[in-house]
Amino acid sequence: MPADLVELVGWLVLADDDLRGYVRFRSVCTHVRSSTPCPRANGIAVARFHPRRWTMLPEGHEFHLEDGRMRFLNLDTGAFVRRRLPLLDDHRVLCPVDGLLLLQRSRQHDNENGDDVCLLHPFTGTVAKFPPITYVTMSLGSIHWSSRMNRPYLSPGRVTASLSIGAGRVPMLMIVLLDLRRILFATTKDKQWSFSAWSFSPDNSIISSQGKFYMLHKPTPSTDELWIFQIDPPRHEKTSGLTSSSFSFQPPKVITILCPKAKIRSPFELVECDSKILLVGSSSDHSKRMLVYSIADLIHGRLVPLKSIGGNTLLIDIASSESVIRRSLSVGFMAVPTITGDTIVRRDLTRYRYLEQYHLGNVTWSSRAVVCTKHNAYWRCTCGLINHIYGVCHCFFY
């Protein structure tokens, strides 16, 4: 088989986010390996190798793998993979980025190597190093730190990151911190972080998708309008000569304004499902219905809520969580076989020991009890919804 055709077959295998299948395909023979890109060498620089539909699960109470391996779940198929990640011995996970892990060196380990912020591909072991985030870095962003330490430590659950691949396959990372009104951005070739010239007010609604940020905003507390913002990555621009360059970073742009005709009210949540950004909320007519809109439909003026989400389930975690798992996400029916498709699952807003499930097709609710195995009470648990769905509650209580 010609080399270009072999490479095409490999990309088709990767089209379903099946990195394991691609690795098995390359192991067929020497000709296939020489005709296809190696994921170990290109795990971060080539976006096709990003394990977008995989998420890392922490170990729950009374359940720990003796060899220190971490469990990863495929959100479409429900497959589990166990991986030993030596880098986690002295780093902690801040947040996932397209299936990659954003890490910061732990507090007890000194920064001799200057690699306290990096991206890790959990399956290939590929590491992309970024500039360290220091006290001086954050001071430039007009934030006051009470710590006297040389570098601040970011908190899991309060960090959202977005990754884009620029010219020459150079990774660029954008980071939003809930404590900072500006966006940090840097490439792997930079020696320090840059800040957006403009400021904004980030909140828990912000999500990243395909190198961009999306967030919700109400211009005034009394208005019924809901603005949906999109933040694109900085653009690389030549300034003068052949070598000097800079980045043009545009402020957030309003991609659509949701008017009262949509008949949707808070609490709102943005979720990515099948590469689409969805807006989830409650009906404003007091019917206890849940509404799901496609952002793409809203941009084109179509105010028709979805009746199906492709058989997927949306796990909506309204309360904040210190977990490295994303607060809200979509899973395929094979990943949660105990829940029917086209369903929204969230915490019961009145009974904190229960989860409630809403089926979009037949417009019905159901509920089930969820109790923390350590504290024997859901209200004392600090973990999120997804942790309980998969039995990996690892909360602490003071």
Steps between C-alpha positions, in 0.01 A plus 500: 500500500642845410628706792257788442206259505628340821519845659143576389374179661677599821329840504164330445564281804578814701184673376300322771741618772629144516866549588530141624371372166755717321782356711384147421481590131862625502616177664395291198837523323807715443357649180193631683712650777728677255202635302308650793590772753613376841260608778779497757695765311193702397262438791450869580615683186250315277140565609375172354690310767328679789284253700204740518244247615709358783495626857705406803313360800646545849480202731210497743477419869620150588604437138858563399715329239802354675740570215416872485342486156220744414175404332385668179145474368390531139186713515358342183571129538539463877840334453752528785877531468744494791818700464795564727591869478834565674462876445212502750745406776603865526227678298128545549229521239338842458252419223456292184562657158370297205576183696850623588587589860611847607746453787676720753790388717383422853573739784742269681723458193740775405513632147856407404413416141278798423217275384237571762223542235468242224258299290512121519358254249394216733527224239819591313687670784567804280570815705478862384666747738373853551646794694465479878222702660673712762399764749630764257288349221181533700591848625515615139142383470392741775426231755612518862642188663537469874755223458867592540610206291680550171218352293127464560328165495188470292195319632340208313141588421584870457702464181374466142743462213480491122759364259563597138775392263661781303734519205789259518295278735575728796247446784340810651319489831239745629416487871202654678513528879188585696715733714643692207329746264744443216588196289850357515647363179834359392657261253759235571761734348422790735699573816216675682123525494316786331168652604204618299492879474129492576337378820179309566317328784543120474257267673421129523314503167817519290599194298762431233442332166719468191745764617236756601324608819124538537326668791166645610434855615200703615564870427294607803342294781153626411511421128352186346763495228783247507815575303721218374864594446770333294870561561731407213870421550752778429608534139867494411597810302825619346588851617815602315783330322506126456544378855314728740141408575219563747154379587172674433251399770145616434258555792201267551239531229126450541399216269133502597257667739228284650179699532197423724333323204726201564309442827805368682617599846790431734686308617673485162780272392711467186591146392684362198321205340602338169726800425207739550457756778166463677322735739307323776244669724152477645173603340371840608135388493527318838436163334822352644616418149867510407597674177805437283597737218777466246716812496531463122120510471480809721758679287276445196190617688341156548340498845395134491613284794650161421291188558797269457872524570600198295428247772760659728465594865589843639649496849436848637689592815369838611697515824872563474738212557868469587516195274719496192202359310316761299194628683258417219546266209323273255534123503387235254241239594772232511692698763200522736293187428280553806362827359285521189610721211383857432505563874621785722634399842562756773488542876155531647475870584286436809615156620878495508528124545327438169575523132219588264472386139305674228417324172474740207285269289211423735546808727511300825701519822639224721737502797731273694692531825876550500686481831867564566653172619735678738279760665169316446341830404502677167488850642836457675673383185722736302510292181305566183221317323725310260703360789186338641376373165817293464556421868822697533404732785822616668373792706637641820313654792631727772 
